[in-house]
Amino acid sequence: MSVLVFIEISEGAIKKSSLEAVSFAAGFDSNVTAIAFGEASADSLKIAGKAGASKVLHVGDTKYNDGNIQAYASAIAKAADSIAADTVVLANSSLGDPVAARLSIKMNASLTSNVIELPDTSNGFVVKRSIYTGKAFAQVNLTEGKRIIGIKKNATTIKEDGADASVEAFSAEDSTDDFKVKILSKEKATGDVLLPEADIVVSGGRGLKGPENWGMIEDLAKTLGAATACSKPVSDMDWRPHHEHVGQTGIKVAPSLYIAVGISGAIQHLAGVNSSKCIVVINKDEEAPFFKAADYGIVGDAFEVVPKLTEAIKAING
Ligand SMILES: Cc1cc2nc3c(=O)[nH]c(=O)nc-3n(C[C@H](O)[C@H](O)[C@H](O)COP(=O)(O)OP(=O)(O)OC[C@H]3O[C@@H](n4cnc5c(N)ncnc54)[C@H](O)[C@@H]3O)c2cc1C
């Protein structure tokens, strides 16, 4: 038996969350194969070996570039069958989640998501998962013979000590039924650093008073090589574009560093950012709920703190 990991490609490289999924799989099975779709070079795929995969199956046909959920699920099920995989691991993401749901039907497998710890196999296959947007945890026993596990972003560190993986072309022998949905055009969010992929995010809330004050947020973000984000009311008032709104009803982010400026920390906002590795909160109200979720907090006026912080980082960077 073996483990198959679905790895997502962005701009020709394996996504960080997929390398986390590979590392997670390698944590409980020594026989890890990955599967990738669409245009990607062998060099970019063999990196999966560093995280613990021995082989990458590559479905390289360009018609797989567009993230076709149905076609991905069919091909992953076929690949799992061909290597006799009893477990498929993937990252919880806007692509991984719908693929996992279809895959569980195709493989007749049990499925659980938001997993944050390696399985305990001493009595069944028990995983710990985060529930209620990170407010509680559940222990789940996956009783079916086959299982699909979604890994919450930042739940594990990426292994880097493996050897390069071998890369093999894999024929999905797709059916036209899998391509009934066609993506006609794509529009990419603009900006130096794309928010869903960003490793650092600087986010502003209603405490910034108006769109004219966003220059200091952009300055700090630029200094850190970060993406900018905002709370929901900020985008509702058109201070910032909607694709920057993070939270329960917005984009979910999981950067290494999330800096929240003038944001109260309502539960709906936290739901989209609480997977961040390190949260820094700047708020003039020391009672602001966000401080409870923060790793570091600065009580102070954003209009004084943020420019000073930016200058200090610029000085460090030289
Ligand atoms: C169904 C539903 C879904 C929702 N989804 C989302 C979501 O996805 N994302 C989201 O963000 N919200 C969401 N909300 C809204 C959420 O409940 C909050 O209303 C919102 O997050 C508050 O935004 P805010 O913190 O920017 O503003 P406020 O609550 O007005 O807080 C502003 C903060 O700025 C601080 N402040 C003021 N002046 C300064 C200053 N000079 N310097 C430093 N700090 C200062 C204040 O102390 C305060 O803490 C949702 C609500 C509902 C009901």
The ligand as an SDF file (V2000), in Angstrom:
LIG
                    3D

 53 58  0  0  0  0  0  0  0  0999 V2000
  -22.2740   36.8380    8.0640 C   0  0  0  0  0  0  0  0  0  0  0  0
  -21.1170   37.7760    8.2620 C   0  0  0  0  0  0  0  0  0  0  0  0
  -19.9470   37.5510    7.5700 C   0  0  0  0  0  0  0  0  0  0  0  0
  -18.8600   38.4110    7.7500 C   0  0  0  0  0  0  0  0  0  0  0  0
  -17.7020   38.1620    7.0640 N   0  0  0  0  0  0  0  0  0  0  0  0
  -16.6150   38.9400    7.3170 C   0  0  0  0  0  0  0  0  0  0  0  0
  -15.3650   38.6810    6.6790 C   0  0  0  0  0  0  0  0  0  0  0  0
  -15.2420   37.7580    5.8660 O   0  0  0  0  0  0  0  0  0  0  0  0
  -14.3180   39.4860    6.9670 N   0  0  0  0  0  0  0  0  0  0  0  0
  -14.4040   40.5340    7.8410 C   0  0  0  0  0  0  0  0  0  0  0  0
  -13.3970   41.2330    8.0430 O   0  0  0  0  0  0  0  0  0  0  0  0
  -15.5700   40.8040    8.4340 N   0  0  0  0  0  0  0  0  0  0  0  0
  -16.6650   40.0390    8.1900 C   0  0  0  0  0  0  0  0  0  0  0  0
  -17.8410   40.3470    8.8030 N   0  0  0  0  0  0  0  0  0  0  0  0
  -17.9200   41.6020    9.5770 C   0  0  0  0  0  0  0  0  0  0  0  0
  -17.3510   41.4590   10.9770 C   0  0  0  0  0  0  0  0  0  0  0  0
  -18.3570   40.9750   11.8550 O   0  0  0  0  0  0  0  0  0  0  0  0
  -16.8660   42.8300   11.4920 C   0  0  0  0  0  0  0  0  0  0  0  0
  -17.9230   43.7620   11.4150 O   0  0  0  0  0  0  0  0  0  0  0  0
  -15.6740   43.3860   10.7200 C   0  0  0  0  0  0  0  0  0  0  0  0
  -14.6470   42.4190   10.6210 O   0  0  0  0  0  0  0  0  0  0  0  0
  -15.1620   44.6410   11.4270 C   0  0  0  0  0  0  0  0  0  0  0  0
  -14.2070   45.2560   10.6090 O   0  0  0  0  0  0  0  0  0  0  0  0
  -13.0700   46.1770   11.2560 P   0  0  0  0  0  0  0  0  0  0  0  0
  -12.4100   45.4270   12.3330 O   0  0  0  0  0  0  0  0  0  0  0  0
  -12.2700   46.7140   10.1270 O   0  0  0  0  0  0  0  0  0  0  0  0
  -13.9200   47.4180   11.8320 O   0  0  0  0  0  0  0  0  0  0  0  0
  -14.3310   47.7930   13.3200 P   0  0  0  0  0  0  0  0  0  0  0  0
  -15.0660   46.6940   13.9830 O   0  0  0  0  0  0  0  0  0  0  0  0
  -14.9920   49.1210   13.2040 O   0  0  0  0  0  0  0  0  0  0  0  0
  -12.9500   47.9400   14.0940 O   0  0  0  0  0  0  0  0  0  0  0  0
  -12.0150   48.9560   13.8370 C   0  0  0  0  0  0  0  0  0  0  0  0
  -10.8580   48.7550   14.7980 C   0  0  0  0  0  0  0  0  0  0  0  0
   -9.8960   49.7450   14.5330 O   0  0  0  0  0  0  0  0  0  0  0  0
   -9.3820   50.2090   15.7610 C   0  0  0  0  0  0  0  0  0  0  0  0
   -8.8800   51.5630   15.5370 N   0  0  0  0  0  0  0  0  0  0  0  0
   -9.6100   52.6950   15.3210 C   0  0  0  0  0  0  0  0  0  0  0  0
   -8.7880   53.7350   15.1000 N   0  0  0  0  0  0  0  0  0  0  0  0
   -7.5110   53.2540   15.1730 C   0  0  0  0  0  0  0  0  0  0  0  0
   -6.2370   53.8210   15.0300 C   0  0  0  0  0  0  0  0  0  0  0  0
   -6.0790   55.1330   14.7530 N   0  0  0  0  0  0  0  0  0  0  0  0
   -5.1440   53.0350   15.1920 N   0  0  0  0  0  0  0  0  0  0  0  0
   -5.2540   51.7140   15.4810 C   0  0  0  0  0  0  0  0  0  0  0  0
   -6.4550   51.1170   15.6150 N   0  0  0  0  0  0  0  0  0  0  0  0
   -7.5630   51.8650   15.4620 C   0  0  0  0  0  0  0  0  0  0  0  0
  -10.5440   50.1480   16.7320 C   0  0  0  0  0  0  0  0  0  0  0  0
  -10.0900   50.0690   18.0730 O   0  0  0  0  0  0  0  0  0  0  0  0
  -11.2340   48.8710   16.2680 C   0  0  0  0  0  0  0  0  0  0  0  0
  -10.7480   47.7450   16.9980 O   0  0  0  0  0  0  0  0  0  0  0  0
  -18.9470   39.5110    8.6240 C   0  0  0  0  0  0  0  0  0  0  0  0
  -20.1470   39.7110    9.3290 C   0  0  0  0  0  0  0  0  0  0  0  0
  -21.2050   38.8660    9.1500 C   0  0  0  0  0  0  0  0  0  0  0  0
  -22.4630   39.1010    9.9330 C   0  0  0  0  0  0  0  0  0  0  0  0
  1  2  1  0
  2  3  1  0
  2 52  2  0
  3  4  2  0
  4  5  1  0
  4 50  1  0
  5  6  2  0
  6  7  1  0
  6 13  1  0
  7  8  2  0
  7  9  1  0
  9 10  1  0
 10 11  2  0
 10 12  1  0
 12 13  2  0
 13 14  1  0
 14 15  1  0
 14 50  1  0
 15 16  1  0
 16 17  1  0
 16 18  1  0
 18 19  1  0
 18 20  1  0
 20 21  1  0
 20 22  1  0
 22 23  1  0
 23 24  1  0
 24 25  2  0
 24 26  1  0
 24 27  1  0
 27 28  1  0
 28 29  2  0
 28 30  1  0
 28 31  1  0
 31 32  1  0
 32 33  1  0
 33 34  1  0
 33 48  1  0
 34 35  1  0
 35 36  1  0
 35 46  1  0
 36 37  1  0
 36 45  1  0
 37 38  2  0
 38 39  1  0
 39 40  1  0
 39 45  2  0
 40 41  1  0
 40 42  2  0
 42 43  1  0
 43 44  2  0
 44 45  1  0
 46 47  1  0
 46 48  1  0
 48 49  1  0
 50 51  2  0
 51 52  1  0
 52 53  1  0
M  END
$$$$
